[in-house]
Structure formats: structure tokens, C-alpha cells
Amino acid sequence: MPSKDQVLGDFYYKEAKRGGYRSRSALKLKEIAEKHRIFKKGQVVVDLGAAPGGWLQIEREMVGPEGIIIGVDLSQIAPLPFDNVWLIRGDITAPEVMEQVSSLAGGKVDVVVSDLAPKFSGIHDLDHARQIDLSSMALASSSHMLRTGGSMVMKVLMGSEFRQFLSSVERRFGSVKIHKPKASRDSSSEVYLVCTGFRGQSSS
């Protein structure tokens, strides 16, 4: 008999395919967006770790043709059929990539999302530490990109460093909520931080 995780994984995989999304994780962002109303029409969104592009599809649905979506990843992303979705292949911590983002966005952005994850080793403590490092990089980058009052959604793995990282996020945003989407496997330690009310770059 298949496990609950296998059944749910198969269900959401089929749902993603049925919706024409490139990844099962697109349904996670869709749930978050609908529940927390993160996106608005016409917003500028930066997606960190955007490959293969499933989240970009959701973001385009949410902000519409009048918005701007900028996807950044070290891996190549197949183009999407929208003239307001821009793709950058590179490291978000590189100054030239930050400059590209700023140029395409026309300044500060409204929302930053991050689904960054390391190549998993199967050793939870190691994977957790690596993922927290990536999330810390995303948080630092967002502090340079986000407008005051902006929002952020990021994946984080629960573990020994989670509370300390959460505290650093809470210092930068007026509200931080922890959300575990239904499409996440029960056995997964991943949660998503839904952050609103960015306090500004000067926050420590």
C-alpha cells in the first residue's frame, strides 16, 4: 500500500500537470498567494531560485500582464511565453546580477520569493544548515531589492537554526507567518515564511 506522502505527491503532481505548471511546487505558491494575498496586479516580483519556472507561472497569473516578473537562477530556465517575464542566469549575490534586477525592475521591487534549496545529502542537520545559509543569502539580497512595505515568501527547513533565523526575519518585517502548504509532504521539514511590511534596508 502506498504511503500518504506518495499518494499526496502523486495527486499534486497530476494537479500541476493538469494546470500546465512546470513543477508540483507551483501549487504551494498558489496556495500561499491565495491565502495570504501576497500579490497584486501590476506588481514587480523577483523570484530567487526560479528554475524550472513553475513559480514564475503563478506569479504571472497573479500580477497580470501589467506587472514585471524577474526570475534568477544558476540553472538555465526555459523561456515562458510572456513579454513581462525576464530571466537572469546567475548568482543573486553577484553585484552585476543585482544591477540587472534593479535595471529590469526600474528600481525597488514589491515582492521577493525564494524557493532556494541545496542539493540534498539525506543528512537532515547538514541539509538544514545549507538551506538556512541559502535563505540567509536570499534575506540579505531582499533587503537591497525590496521597497519599504514590500513582501517576501521564502522556503525554510525546520531544524536547530530555525528559531535564530526566524528572529532575524522578524526584525526586518512587520509580520511573519509560518505556512506549510498542503502540497508539502508530511515527512518534509519545509515550511514557508510569509513576510509582509518590510521595514527598510536600515533594519538590523
N, C-alpha and C positions, 0 to 999 in steps of 0.2 A: 504494500500500500504506500503511495507517495506521501511525503510529509506535508505539513501545512505550508511550509515555505515553498516547496516545489509546486504545489497547487496554485498558491498565490502568484508565484513567479511566472508560471505558465499563463495564468489569467491576465496579468498585466502586460506580459509580452504580447499576447494576442490583441489586447486592447490598444496597445501602442501601434501595432501593425495596422489594425483596423482604422485608426485615426490618421495613419500616414506619417507617424512620427519616427524619427531615426533611432530613437532609444526608448527603452522602457522607463528610464528616469525622467523623461519628459512629463510623465503623468504625475510625478512627485511635485515638480514645479507648478504644474497646472492646479493641483490641489491646494498648494500653498498660496498661489496667486488668487484663487477664488475665495479662499477662507480669510486671508489677511488683506486682500485688496492692495497688494504691493504696487501694481502697475496701473497707469492711467494713459489714456490716449495722448499721443504726441510726445511722450517722454523719451529721454535719451538713456539707454541702458548699455552697460558694459558687462559682458559675460566672460569670466575668467575660467579657463579650462573648458572651453566651449565645445571641443570635439566630442562626439561626431556631429553635433548640431541640433539634437532634439530640443534642448532648452531654447536655442535660438528661434525654433519654430513657435514655441509657446510665447516667447517674448514678442514676436512679430504679431501674433494673434492679439496680444493684449494692448500693445501700443499703437497698432494700426499702421497704415501707410504714411501717416504724418510724423511718426516717431523715427528714432535712429537707434539701431542695434549694432554694437561693435563686439565681435567675438574674438577672443585672444586664446591661442593655444600653441604649444610647442609642436604639436602634430598638425599635419595638413587637414583642413576641413573642406569637404566638397562644397562648392558654391550652392547657395539657395536662390530660388528664382524671384528675388525681391531686390529692388534697387535701393532700399534703405537698410540693408543688412551688409555690414562691412566685416571682412575677415582679416585678421593680422596673425601671421605665424611668427611667434617669438616669445621671449620671456618677459612677463609683465613687470619684472623688477628692473629691466634694462631701460635706461633713460630714453633711448630712441623709440622704444615701444610706447612709453608713457607720452612722449611728444606726439606720436602718431594718433594715439587715442584722443588727446586733447584737441588736435587739429580736426579730426573727423567729427568730434562731438561739438566743436565750436566753443570749448571752454569746459566748465564743470558739468557733471552728469547727474541724473536724477536717481538712478538705481544701479548698484553693482551686485552681481550674483556670482557665486563661486561654488562649483561642484568639484573642486580640486581634490584629487586623491593620489596617493603614491602607488607604485606597483606593490601589491600586497605580497608579503612574505608568508603569511599564515601565522606569524607570531604576533599576537594581539598587542602587547606592550610596544613592540618595535613599530608596528603599523600605526598605532595610535600616536606615538611620538612624531613620526614622519608626517602624519596628516595634520597634526597640530602645527608643525613647522610651516606647512603649506598654507594653512588657514591664517597663521600669523603674517605671512607674506601678503596674502590677499587683504587682510585687515589694514596693513601698512599702506598698500597700494590704494585702497579705497579712500584712505584719509587724504590722499593727494587729489583724487579724482572727484569725490562727491561734493555736491553743493551742500551748504548748511541746510538742514532739514531733510536731506536725502535719506534713502533706504538701502538696506543690504540684506541679502539672503545668502547664507553660506553653510555648506556641509561641514560637520564636525563629528569625529568619532569619540564616543564616551570613553573615559579612562582616567588615569591618575592625574593628568594635567588639565582635565576639562574645566574644573572649577576656577583655576587660576586664569585660564584663557577667557572664560566667560566673564570674569571680573574686568579684564582689560577691554572686552567688547562693551560692557555696560557703562564704562567710563566715557565711551565715545558716542553712545546713542541714548536717547531719552527713554526708549522702550526696547527690550529684548525678550522675545518669546521663544520657547523651545518647542519645536514641532516635529513629530515623527509621522511622515506620510503613510497612508495605508499601503502604498506600493513598496514600501521598505520591508524587507524580510524581518520577521520576528527575531531571527538569530543575529541580525546585523546590529552593530553598536552605533550605527549612524543616526544622527539627528540633524535638524536644520535650525539654525538661529535666524529668526526673522526680526530684523533690526530696523527701527524707524526713528526719525528725529535726530539725524546726525548733528552733533554739537559743534562741529567745525574742526579744522585742522589743528588748532591750538590746543585741543584737549589732550591730556596726558594719559 
